[in-house]
Amino acid sequence: MSLLQELKRRNVYRVGIGYLATSWVALQMADVVVENLDMPAWAFKALLALIVIGFPVALGLAWAFEFTSDGVKRDTSDASAKVSSPATAGQYIQLAVIAILAVAVGYLVIDKFKSEADPQSVAAESVERSIVVLPFQNITAVEDDTFFVDGMHDYLLTQLARLGTLEKVIARPTAETYRETNKPLREIAEELGVATVLTGGFQRAGDNVRINMQLIRAETGQPLWANTWDRRLTLENLFDTQTSISREVVAALQGALSEQDRDQLARQPTTNTEAFEQYSLGRTLLARRTAPNIRAALENFERAVELDPDFVLAWVGVADANALLTNYSDVQDEASFPLRRRAIDRALFLNPESGEALTALADLRRDQGDDEAAESFFLQAIQRAPHYPTARHWYSLLLGNIGRIEEAIEQIRIARDIDPQAAILATAEASFLLTVGDYDAADRVMLDGIRRNPDFHNLYGSRAELFVLRGRIDEALRWQTEGARLAPTSPEARETECELQAVLGMLDEAQACAARLFQDFPQSMIPGMSEIDLVISVQRDKMDEFLVPAEQLKDMPKGLKIGMGQAHFLGNNMEDARVLLESTRPDLFDLATDTIAPGDITTTLIIAGIFAAEGDEEKAEQLLAAVETSRAELPYVSTGGEFSPTIAALGAEDFEAAARTLSDPLIRSLWWVFVSPVFEQDRKNPTFAAAVESLRTEIDKQRAAYIASPDLGPL
């Protein structure tokens, strides 16, 4: 009997075909199960090894034993006794089937091991782990599905932003700008400075959904990875799919997930569809940075946590919205503290490792004045969510407040690299560049931000500040007026507009502006006691009507007492100036330090003036020296101490030097200070008087130019 006949007689063909077919099915199922259950990679390898080892064993058992009606028995028949006949075509076909199945299983094994060692052949070289996730396509174009599609895009970016193994993840606001674009992927990647682009499609059929994802290497246009999921349309399934996408993208980019990464990826934000919808709406509104939008966002977040009290990101939204209301409305910091604390505590109780919640906590500590704790929490937040731009942004604000401007610029640039479309980040970077005196770089950032976001009022306010520093008060007022028009609900924008009107000598307009401001925002100012009123009263020579006796201010807030103390100094009322300033800043009167904090420079200069007026020249000179030392050590242009050289020169009765200082463009916005009563004696010197008059003439000229052409004109 031939070998082929003997193999057939002993059922080796059948066993081999059955074994290979069963193995094929088992490997296909394992490939899906291992990935979706997040089982260790060795589980699939162990199954492969067992299948390979088991194949010859199965064939050997088929040769040695046979199935009979009496069960499995050893085959002891004599093959030589059988009549030999040539192999038939059918036998050859059976052998060919075994060979084909063996090759197929072998290919699966080789392909699986190859893909684990190298996700794609085109990704064999090292690829920078930077990515933009473009808005997903709603292929079925069903309006009701838009929430799921956009929500999935948003939360996938939230997940990726937490992964330290990735080098750069573009934030959603910037990614959203490419929703309707026809730009090639390579061009998009070049604009954003990323190496890869993730695209996706969402196709619904009844209660089922198909999600197609593809990761593309931008430089070559070749796919690094692709996958398709067919799932029932539920939030739980969508979040599971997002987690799978995150893991597979990291694998395709040859990254490694830490245990912390795996834990964060495994967390589902919520199981409540309406809560997730409310949260997504709130996120969109919060980014617009106007009081009505922030209040609406707060309502969305509060509704979300009402629907799902365990929704961590929604609690963070509650905290962030309450924090931002202190910047964009007349809500006071102290009023926001308990609301923010409650939301943050709940978020951190649910997820102590949440980078977003730690960012909110750090910002609260910053506003409460605990800079050391704030920095600690910011660093923890950045470690847990390195691509979360808000953490970098708010940390930069802390660094700027404590004088570490270069570090602040570094952090805000990282944030802008992640989210170049975000107007608020452009505003922050421009502000820091103004502080260090790099006006040209600041202007470039502002104009780029305005080009991207022509309706964002803060950028107009920043450009107004730039023109103030350059001594162009008229141009500053044009920009500030446009910014206030874009944000009528922002008391800060409108107050600055009123102040610039007063500085430019438009006193009636400024007074009317202040009246409207108080009517709309009664909590933002005290009528008749604002800086607007001070500038107007100096120019109208009515300081006596403006000044409130110190005795009547003893129960007023500290900031108001300091401001009114400075006003009494300008009114040459040293007694009340001392009472108000000494009650609020006794440390500056005690001369306890040789270093003056940036925010204390103006107050220190005024206290030096009080000492000089009282005849204590030694203390006055000591404070002036401390101011000059501190200003020299600052790595940026001081704001508030611009007239320090003028005060020092006047103290030394060097009127020519004092006059020269008034030619500095920085001084122009403070010209009204030098026409106040406290400098009346100094103005008796012809040289100094001529310099002050020259300042006034320049302001008159700018006022005339503004009145002739108040509109900003085309950008």
SULZIVEN-V633059 format. One record per run of one state. SS is the DSSP state (H for helix, E for strand, L for the rest). FROM is the first residue (numbers start at 1). TO is the last residue. If there is no record, write none. Layout:
SS:FROM:TO, SS:FROM:TO
This chain:
L:1:2, H:3:9, L:10:11, H:12:36, L:37:40, H:41:64, E:65:68, L:69:70, E:71:74, L:75:78, H:79:81, L:82:88, H:89:117, L:118:120, H:121:123, L:124:129, E:130:133, L:134:136, E:137:138, L:139:142, H:143:161, L:162:167, E:168:169, L:170:171, H:172:176, L:177:184, H:185:192, L:193:195, E:196:205, L:206:207, E:208:217, L:218:221, E:222:232, L:233:234, H:235:252, L:253:258, H:259:266, L:267:272, H:273:286, L:287:290, H:291:307, L:308:311, H:312:328, L:329:332, H:333:350, L:351:354, H:355:367, L:368:370, H:371:384, L:385:388, H:389:401, L:402:404, H:405:418, L:419:422, H:423:435, L:436:438, H:439:452, L:453:456, H:457:469, L:470:472, H:473:486, L:487:490, H:491:503, L:504:506, H:507:520, L:521:530, H:531:539, L:540:542, H:543:546, L:547:549, H:550:553, L:554:557, H:558:570, L:571:573, H:574:584, L:585:585, H:586:589, L:590:597, H:598:613, L:614:616, H:617:633, L:634:643, H:644:651, L:652:654, H:655:661, L:662:664, H:665:675, L:676:676, H:677:679, L:680:681, H:682:684, L:685:685, H:686:708, L:709:715
